[in-house]
Amino acid sequence: MKLKKLVLKQDQNNVKSVQQLKDTVCKQLVETLALNFNFQDYMEDFESFKQNPIYKYIHSRNDLYQNIVQDIKKCSNLASVNLLFNHCSLQMLSENWFKNFLEAFNHCQKLTKFAINVLSNGISIRQARILGNLLSTSDNLLDVNINLQFHSLQDQHLKGLTSGLMKLKKIQILILDISHNLIRDQGALLLGNSISKCLSLKNLTVYLECNYLSENGIESFLEGVFKCKQLDYLDLDIGSSIEISQSTLKSFHSGLINLRYLQYLSFVYDSNKLRNSSVDNLCQNLTELKCLLHIKIDLYNNQIFYEGLKQMLDKLYEIKDLRTINLLLKNNSIEFEKSITKQKNKLLRLKRLILFHLEY
């Protein structure tokens, strides 16, 4: 069945489009299976935007967006939702409206895919809790994508959000970008605990870089991740500019053994002061992942020399069924060596390998 998709978009340069949507939205919402709510205003000056007729729609009790809250409840067939807000959007819309808007999706019993992208420093603690409440009452969600980067999020924000994540018993795909925030170890612990409750999870992507995490916070988070034993896809960027000890690094990667179905693995250690001796701990358990087909390792801006790269290539050569290798080691201390070319050619001779990419 081909999805019928309804796109709701505010554009200050096309006021007629808002009026036209007002006339047609009730009919289309009942039938639509996919809803793309794109609330962007593209204005440079908020004060000048107040003179635009669309501003009156937004702040009127009978405006298009208020009607949508009621009409969404009629979407008995709705399966997919994609919400895009920017900073000014959330400033103009009250928290009560945001609450009513998200709660309207509780009436959509067939909803399986939910995505929300809130751009640039605009979500409050209460709105994060409202989002968590929606997740906790959406029993059939299989695919969730949440982008809250650059928001000054703190642990208190995650408390509300993770309370909903841990109740997603059927979820199979989770993408969570909370990079460039103010999250500390307690928030990482909450996140790890909530993910560990998602036992059906198969595909996990989490970006945590540029927060205020220590080794303990990262370890707490990863302990939760490694309890999701059904994972076949794992993409993690867990931090930057954190000096990670050898013992901690070893414990991080020992948990990979639990992921026996893993086919894709990507991890980033950016500016973590890793040395040649770190490579063994990074790669020690990779050969135990019997299903692993694709690997990406990003070790940008560390202290790895040629010997460390050589050791890594040797380890990867031992992974029997590996199809793609993507190694990013720029801004380390690796100089061109003929031996690197020899090892690269050794890997390329493997008939199973279809992609080998190396940057240093």
Summary of the structure (lengths in Angstrom):
residues: 360
radius of gyration: 23.4
end to end distance: 47.0
largest distance: 71.7
contacts: 1205
relative contact order: 0.06
helix: 41%
strand: 20%
